[in-house]
């Protein structure tokens, strides 16, 4: 598993360079790198991120899980126009429809299979079934999803972004938990308020 992940990282790094040069969402910087205010004398530790160690050799999570390396988790990425995420899907796991407003996403499947899709601005869906070793690009800002329909086996993918902070806008969360009124949603989705409230209840976090 570890060798597969290393190989995948190498592949994604190569493609990330293309993303960075053609579709970067971050402004250019006028220095080699950007230091946080609390660091004045950086060493190799500043350029090292160990947060992915927990993924290597780990058991499949019970639910879809994302482990990120953005500038929030890895400050050395600030100004470098690149970030990563490891996506882990149990059987039946789904990454719901969402967008990344500041970057394209290049996904490399390192384990299992995934059903993926992206919707363009005309409403056309481009869907594909990926097998281990396949890649798929989700253009910047477009709605997309990933789904592990395999009832027996988990899946894992690596995603590269051309921004240190690509951002994620979840379609279900934005619609149903952001405070948009029930009346507006009911009219927009051509349904009734009772149905909207049921959908909101299904997305609400469980009470402690």
ZIBELLIN-V982648 format. One record per pair of residues at least 24 apart in sequence whose C-alpha atoms are under 10 Angstrom apart, sorted by sequence separation. I is the first residue (numbers start at 1). J is the second residue. D is the distance in Angstrom with one decimal. If there is no record, write none. Layout:
I & J & D
I & J & D
This chain:
49 & 73 & 8.4
50 & 74 & 9.2
64 & 88 & 5.8
65 & 89 & 6.7
89 & 113 & 9.7
108 & 132 & 8.2
109 & 133 & 5.5
110 & 134 & 8.0
118 & 142 & 6.7
119 & 143 & 5.5
120 & 144 & 9.2
131 & 155 & 9.6
132 & 156 & 9.0
133 & 157 & 9.5
135 & 159 & 9.4
175 & 199 & 9.9
176 & 200 & 5.4
177 & 201 & 9.4
49 & 74 & 6.3
63 & 88 & 8.3
64 & 89 & 4.8
65 & 90 & 8.8
89 & 114 & 8.9
108 & 133 & 6.7
109 & 134 & 5.7
110 & 135 & 9.4
118 & 143 & 5.7
119 & 144 & 6.3
132 & 157 & 8.9
141 & 166 & 9.6
145 & 170 & 10.0
175 & 200 & 8.9
176 & 201 & 9.0
48 & 74 & 8.1
49 & 75 & 9.3
62 & 88 & 9.6
63 & 89 & 6.9
64 & 90 & 6.3
108 & 134 & 6.0
109 & 135 & 6.3
117 & 143 & 8.5
118 & 144 & 4.1
119 & 145 & 9.3
140 & 166 & 9.1
141 & 167 & 9.8
143 & 169 & 9.0
144 & 170 & 9.8
176 & 202 & 9.6
177 & 203 & 7.5
47 & 74 & 8.3
48 & 75 & 9.9
49 & 76 & 8.9
61 & 88 & 7.1
62 & 89 & 8.4
63 & 90 & 6.1
64 & 91 & 9.2
107 & 134 & 8.4
108 & 135 & 4.5
109 & 136 & 8.6
117 & 144 & 5.5
118 & 145 & 6.8
141 & 168 & 9.5
143 & 170 & 9.0
144 & 171 & 9.6
172 & 199 & 9.2
173 & 200 & 9.0
176 & 203 & 7.5
177 & 204 & 7.5
46 & 74 & 8.5
47 & 75 & 8.5
48 & 76 & 8.2
60 & 88 & 7.0
61 & 89 & 7.3
62 & 90 & 6.2
63 & 91 & 8.8
64 & 92 & 8.9
65 & 93 & 9.0
107 & 135 & 5.4
108 & 136 & 6.8
116 & 144 & 7.4
117 & 145 & 5.6
118 & 146 & 9.2
141 & 169 & 9.3
143 & 171 & 8.1
172 & 200 & 9.1
176 & 204 & 9.0
46 & 75 & 7.9
47 & 76 & 5.7
59 & 88 & 9.8
60 & 89 & 7.2
61 & 90 & 6.2
62 & 91 & 8.7
63 & 92 & 8.8
64 & 93 & 5.3
65 & 94 & 9.4
66 & 95 & 9.2
106 & 135 & 7.0
107 & 136 & 5.3
108 & 137 & 8.9
116 & 145 & 5.7
117 & 146 & 6.8
46 & 76 & 6.4
47 & 77 & 8.3
60 & 90 & 5.8
61 & 91 & 9.7
63 & 93 & 6.2
64 & 94 & 6.2
65 & 95 & 8.6
106 & 136 & 6.0
107 & 137 & 6.2
115 & 145 & 8.3
116 & 146 & 4.4
117 & 147 & 9.0
173 & 203 & 7.6
45 & 76 & 9.8
46 & 77 & 9.9
55 & 86 & 8.0
59 & 90 & 9.6
60 & 91 & 9.0
62 & 93 & 8.6
63 & 94 & 8.4
64 & 95 & 6.7
105 & 136 & 8.3
106 & 137 & 4.5
107 & 138 & 7.9
114 & 145 & 9.9
115 & 146 & 5.7
116 & 147 & 6.3
172 & 203 & 8.0
173 & 204 & 9.4
55 & 87 & 9.6
61 & 93 & 9.6
63 & 95 & 9.8
64 & 96 & 9.7
105 & 137 & 5.7
106 & 138 & 6.4
114 & 146 & 6.4
115 & 147 & 5.0
116 & 148 & 8.8
52 & 85 & 9.0
55 & 88 & 8.8
104 & 137 & 7.2
105 & 138 & 5.1
106 & 139 & 8.6
114 & 147 & 5.5
115 & 148 & 6.2
52 & 86 & 8.0
104 & 138 & 5.7
105 & 139 & 6.6
113 & 147 & 8.8
114 & 148 & 4.8
115 & 149 & 7.0
103 & 138 & 9.1
104 & 139 & 4.6
105 & 140 & 7.1
113 & 148 & 6.5
114 & 149 & 7.0
115 & 150 & 9.5
103 & 139 & 7.6
104 & 140 & 3.9
105 & 141 & 9.5
112 & 148 & 8.2
113 & 149 & 8.0
114 & 150 & 8.1
103 & 140 & 4.8
104 & 141 & 7.1
113 & 150 & 7.3
100 & 138 & 9.0
101 & 139 & 9.8
102 & 140 & 6.6
103 & 141 & 7.0
104 & 142 & 8.6
112 & 150 & 8.3
36 & 75 & 7.2
99 & 138 & 9.0
100 & 139 & 8.8
101 & 140 & 6.3
102 & 141 & 6.9
103 & 142 & 9.8
105 & 144 & 10.0
35 & 75 & 7.8
36 & 76 & 8.4
99 & 139 & 9.2
100 & 140 & 6.3
101 & 141 & 4.5
112 & 152 & 9.9
113 & 153 & 8.5
114 & 154 & 9.5
34 & 75 & 8.4
35 & 76 & 7.2
99 & 140 & 7.7
100 & 141 & 5.1
101 & 142 & 8.0
112 & 153 & 6.6
113 & 154 & 8.1
114 & 155 & 7.1
34 & 76 & 6.9
35 & 77 & 9.8
36 & 78 & 9.0
99 & 141 & 5.4
100 & 142 & 7.3
101 & 143 & 9.8
111 & 153 & 9.2
112 & 154 & 6.1
113 & 155 & 6.0
114 & 156 & 8.8
33 & 76 & 7.3
34 & 77 & 8.3
35 & 78 & 8.3
98 & 141 & 8.9
99 & 142 & 5.6
100 & 143 & 8.1
111 & 154 & 7.6
112 & 155 & 4.3
113 & 156 & 8.4
114 & 157 & 9.0
33 & 77 & 8.3
34 & 78 & 6.2
35 & 79 & 9.9
98 & 142 & 8.0
99 & 143 & 4.8
100 & 144 & 9.2
111 & 155 & 5.0
112 & 156 & 6.7
113 & 157 & 9.4
33 & 78 & 7.5
34 & 79 & 6.6
97 & 142 & 9.7
98 & 143 & 5.2
99 & 144 & 6.4
110 & 155 & 7.7
111 & 156 & 5.0
112 & 157 & 8.8
33 & 79 & 6.7
34 & 80 & 8.8
97 & 143 & 6.0
98 & 144 & 5.7
99 & 145 & 8.8
109 & 155 & 7.8
110 & 156 & 5.8
111 & 157 & 6.8
32 & 79 & 9.0
33 & 80 & 7.4
96 & 143 & 9.7
97 & 144 & 5.2
98 & 145 & 6.6
109 & 156 & 6.2
110 & 157 & 5.4
111 & 158 & 9.8
31 & 79 & 9.1
32 & 80 & 9.1
96 & 144 & 8.0
97 & 145 & 4.6
98 & 146 & 9.8
108 & 156 & 8.8
109 & 157 & 4.3
110 & 158 & 7.2
29 & 78 & 9.4
30 & 79 & 9.4
95 & 144 & 8.9
96 & 145 & 5.5
97 & 146 & 7.9
108 & 157 & 5.5
109 & 158 & 6.4
5 & 55 & 9.6
6 & 56 & 9.9
29 & 79 & 6.1
95 & 145 & 5.7
96 & 146 & 7.0
97 & 147 & 10.0
107 & 157 & 6.5
108 & 158 & 5.2
109 & 159 & 8.7
2 & 53 & 9.9
5 & 56 & 7.7
28 & 79 & 6.8
29 & 80 & 8.2
94 & 145 & 7.6
95 & 146 & 5.2
96 & 147 & 8.1
107 & 158 & 5.7
108 & 159 & 6.3
4 & 56 & 9.9
5 & 57 & 9.9
26 & 78 & 9.0
27 & 79 & 7.1
28 & 80 & 8.2
29 & 81 & 10.0
94 & 146 & 5.9
95 & 147 & 6.3
106 & 158 & 8.2
107 & 159 & 4.3
108 & 160 & 8.4
2 & 55 & 9.5
3 & 56 & 9.7
26 & 79 & 6.7
27 & 80 & 9.1
28 & 81 & 8.5
93 & 146 & 8.6
94 & 147 & 4.3
95 & 148 & 8.9
105 & 158 & 9.9
106 & 159 & 5.4
107 & 160 & 6.6
2 & 56 & 6.0
26 & 80 & 7.8
27 & 81 & 8.1
93 & 147 & 6.0
94 & 148 & 6.3
105 & 159 & 6.3
106 & 160 & 5.2
107 & 161 & 9.1
1 & 56 & 7.2
2 & 57 & 6.9
26 & 81 & 5.5
92 & 147 & 7.0
93 & 148 & 5.4
94 & 149 & 8.4
104 & 159 & 9.9
105 & 160 & 5.7
106 & 161 & 6.6
1 & 57 & 6.5
24 & 80 & 9.4
25 & 81 & 6.9
26 & 82 & 8.9
91 & 147 & 9.1
92 & 148 & 5.1
93 & 149 & 7.4
104 & 160 & 8.4
105 & 161 & 5.0
106 & 162 & 8.9
1 & 58 & 9.6
24 & 81 & 5.9
25 & 82 & 9.2
89 & 146 & 9.1
90 & 147 & 9.7
91 & 148 & 6.0
92 & 149 & 5.1
93 & 150 & 9.0
103 & 160 & 9.4
104 & 161 & 6.0
105 & 162 & 7.4
23 & 81 & 9.4
24 & 82 & 8.0
89 & 147 & 7.8
90 & 148 & 7.2
91 & 149 & 6.6
92 & 150 & 6.3
93 & 151 & 9.6
103 & 161 & 5.9
104 & 162 & 6.4
105 & 163 & 9.5
87 & 146 & 9.6
89 & 148 & 6.3
90 & 149 & 9.4
91 & 150 & 5.6
92 & 151 & 6.2
102 & 161 & 8.9
103 & 162 & 5.4
104 & 163 & 8.5
20 & 80 & 8.6
21 & 81 & 9.0
88 & 148 & 9.6
89 & 149 & 9.7
90 & 150 & 8.8
91 & 151 & 5.1
92 & 152 & 8.7
102 & 162 & 8.1
103 & 163 & 5.8
20 & 81 & 6.0
89 & 150 & 10.0
90 & 151 & 8.9
91 & 152 & 5.9
92 & 153 & 9.0
93 & 154 & 8.2
100 & 161 & 9.2
102 & 163 & 6.6
103 & 164 & 9.1
105 & 166 & 8.7
19 & 81 & 8.9
20 & 82 & 6.7
90 & 152 & 8.8
91 & 153 & 5.6
92 & 154 & 8.3
93 & 155 & 8.7
102 & 164 & 9.2
103 & 165 & 8.3
104 & 166 & 8.1
19 & 82 & 8.5
90 & 153 & 7.1
91 & 154 & 5.1
92 & 155 & 9.7
100 & 163 & 9.9
102 & 165 & 7.3
103 & 166 & 5.2
17 & 81 & 9.4
89 & 153 & 9.1
90 & 154 & 4.4
91 & 155 & 7.6
101 & 165 & 9.6
102 & 166 & 4.7
103 & 167 & 8.0
16 & 81 & 9.3
17 & 82 & 8.4
89 & 154 & 5.6
90 & 155 & 6.5
100 & 165 & 9.2
101 & 166 & 6.5
102 & 167 & 6.4
103 & 168 & 9.8
16 & 82 & 7.1
88 & 154 & 7.6
89 & 155 & 5.0
90 & 156 & 8.7
100 & 166 & 5.6
101 & 167 & 6.1
102 & 168 & 8.9
16 & 83 & 8.7
88 & 155 & 6.1
89 & 156 & 6.0
99 & 166 & 9.3
100 & 167 & 5.2
101 & 168 & 7.0
16 & 84 & 9.3
87 & 155 & 8.3
88 & 156 & 4.6
89 & 157 & 8.5
99 & 167 & 8.0
100 & 168 & 4.8
101 & 169 & 7.6
13 & 82 & 9.3
87 & 156 & 5.6
88 & 157 & 6.7
99 & 168 & 5.7
100 & 169 & 6.4
13 & 83 & 9.9
86 & 156 & 7.2
87 & 157 & 5.1
88 & 158 & 9.0
98 & 168 & 6.6
99 & 169 & 5.2
100 & 170 & 9.0
13 & 84 & 9.4
86 & 157 & 5.9
87 & 158 & 6.2
98 & 169 & 5.4
99 & 170 & 6.6
12 & 84 & 9.0
85 & 157 & 8.4
86 & 158 & 4.7
87 & 159 & 7.5
97 & 169 & 8.8
98 & 170 & 4.3
99 & 171 & 7.7
85 & 158 & 5.9
86 & 159 & 6.4
97 & 170 & 6.3
98 & 171 & 5.2
84 & 158 & 7.2
85 & 159 & 5.1
86 & 160 & 9.1
96 & 170 & 7.1
97 & 171 & 5.7
98 & 172 & 8.1
9 & 84 & 9.4
84 & 159 & 5.6
85 & 160 & 6.7
95 & 170 & 9.4
96 & 171 & 7.6
97 & 172 & 7.4
98 & 173 & 9.2
25 & 101 & 8.8
26 & 102 & 7.8
83 & 159 & 8.4
84 & 160 & 4.7
85 & 161 & 8.4
96 & 172 & 7.6
97 & 173 & 9.8
98 & 174 & 9.3
25 & 102 & 5.1
26 & 103 & 8.8
83 & 160 & 6.0
84 & 161 & 6.1
96 & 173 & 9.6
24 & 102 & 7.9
25 & 103 & 5.7
82 & 160 & 7.2
83 & 161 & 5.2
84 & 162 & 9.2
23 & 102 & 9.1
24 & 103 & 6.5
25 & 104 & 8.8
82 & 161 & 5.5
83 & 162 & 6.8
84 & 163 & 9.3
23 & 103 & 6.9
24 & 104 & 8.3
81 & 161 & 7.8
82 & 162 & 4.7
83 & 163 & 6.1
84 & 164 & 8.5
5 & 86 & 9.9
23 & 104 & 7.0
81 & 162 & 5.2
82 & 163 & 4.6
83 & 164 & 5.0
84 & 165 & 9.7
80 & 162 & 8.8
81 & 163 & 4.0
82 & 164 & 4.8
83 & 165 & 7.1
84 & 166 & 9.7
20 & 103 & 9.3
64 & 147 & 9.5
80 & 163 & 7.4
81 & 164 & 4.9
82 & 165 & 8.0
83 & 166 & 7.9
19 & 103 & 8.5
20 & 104 & 9.6
64 & 148 & 9.5
79 & 163 & 8.4
80 & 164 & 6.5
81 & 165 & 8.1
82 & 166 & 8.7
19 & 104 & 7.4
78 & 163 & 8.9
79 & 164 & 6.9
81 & 166 & 9.1
19 & 105 & 8.5
77 & 163 & 8.8
78 & 164 & 5.9
79 & 165 & 9.6
19 & 106 & 8.3
77 & 164 & 5.7
78 & 165 & 8.3
16 & 104 & 9.9
76 & 164 & 9.3
77 & 165 & 8.9
16 & 105 & 9.0
75 & 164 & 9.1
16 & 106 & 7.5
64 & 154 & 9.9
66 & 156 & 10.0
68 & 158 & 10.0
74 & 164 & 9.1
15 & 106 & 7.6
64 & 155 & 9.8
65 & 156 & 9.7
66 & 157 & 9.8
67 & 158 & 9.7
68 & 159 & 9.4
69 & 160 & 9.7
70 & 161 & 9.2
15 & 107 & 9.9
62 & 154 & 10.0
64 & 156 & 9.9
66 & 158 & 9.8
71 & 163 & 9.2
72 & 164 & 8.5
15 & 108 & 9.9
60 & 153 & 9.3
61 & 154 & 8.9
70 & 163 & 8.4
71 & 164 & 5.4
72 & 165 & 7.8
12 & 106 & 7.5
60 & 154 & 6.5
70 & 164 & 5.3
71 & 165 & 6.3
12 & 107 & 7.9
59 & 154 & 9.5
60 & 155 & 8.3
69 & 164 & 8.5
70 & 165 & 5.7
71 & 166 & 9.8
12 & 108 & 6.8
60 & 156 & 8.9
69 & 165 & 9.3
70 & 166 & 8.1
11 & 108 & 8.1
70 & 167 & 9.5
9 & 108 & 8.8
8 & 108 & 6.9
8 & 109 & 8.0
9 & 110 & 9.5
55 & 156 & 9.9
8 & 110 & 6.4
7 & 110 & 8.8
5 & 109 & 9.8
6 & 110 & 9.8
5 & 110 & 6.7
4 & 110 & 6.6
5 & 111 & 9.1
4 & 111 & 8.5
1 & 110 & 9.0
1 & 111 & 8.8
25 & 140 & 9.1
23 & 139 & 9.3
24 & 140 & 9.7
23 & 140 & 8.1
11 & 133 & 9.8
12 & 135 & 9.1
11 & 135 & 9.7
8 & 133 & 8.1
7 & 133 & 10.0
4 & 133 & 9.6
25 & 161 & 9.3
26 & 162 & 8.0
27 & 163 & 9.4
24 & 161 & 8.4
25 & 162 & 6.4
26 & 163 & 5.7
23 & 161 & 9.3
24 & 162 & 4.7
25 & 163 & 5.3
26 & 164 & 7.3
23 & 162 & 6.4
24 & 163 & 5.8
25 & 164 & 8.4
26 & 165 & 8.2
20 & 160 & 9.8
22 & 162 & 8.6
23 & 163 & 8.7
24 & 164 & 9.2
25 & 165 & 8.6
26 & 166 & 9.0
19 & 160 & 8.5
20 & 161 & 8.0
21 & 162 & 8.3
25 & 166 & 7.7
19 & 161 & 7.2
20 & 162 & 4.8
24 & 166 & 9.6
16 & 159 & 9.3
17 & 160 & 9.6
19 & 162 & 5.2
20 & 163 & 7.5
16 & 160 & 5.9
17 & 161 & 9.7
18 & 162 & 8.6
19 & 163 & 8.9
15 & 160 & 8.0
16 & 161 & 6.7
17 & 162 & 8.1
12 & 158 & 7.5
13 & 159 & 9.9
14 & 160 & 9.9
15 & 161 & 9.6
16 & 162 & 6.6
11 & 158 & 9.9
12 & 159 & 7.4
13 & 160 & 7.5
15 & 162 & 9.8
16 & 163 & 9.8
12 & 160 & 6.3
13 & 161 & 10.0
8 & 157 & 8.7
9 & 158 & 7.4
12 & 161 & 9.6
8 & 158 & 7.3
9 & 159 & 9.3
5 & 156 & 9.5
8 & 159 & 9.9
9 & 160 & 9.2
5 & 157 & 9.1
5 & 158 & 8.4
